[in-house]
């Protein structure tokens, strides 16, 4: 099972527990689990004829949950060689076989779940 899937299942479990009708003393708002999501976006210009690699990396303490890419032009001359999870980030390799340059955008979607100590 991938780390992203395990983290997603953990998140679902925490959300399910939070939705239960708990009885007893009222919880302090500082005792509630906190989920933060962050998108990291990187960009680079890809010259005509160039092979280029770009990676968007999640900040320390966060976990990659997904990623993707976009190419700045609609040219069918830009080919994706790799589009994949790479360590704690998302990496894309492209080759531009066109006559002009274009932009490559890569994003990583990152998550941090903080569960307060009881």
Buried (B, 14 or more C-beta within 10 A) or exposed (E): EEEBEEBBEEBEEBEEEEEEEEEEEEEEEEEEEEEEEEEBEBEBEBEEEBEBBBBBBBEEEBBBBBBEBEBBBEBEEBEEEEBEBBEBBBBBBBBBBBEEBBEBBBBBBBBBBEEEEE
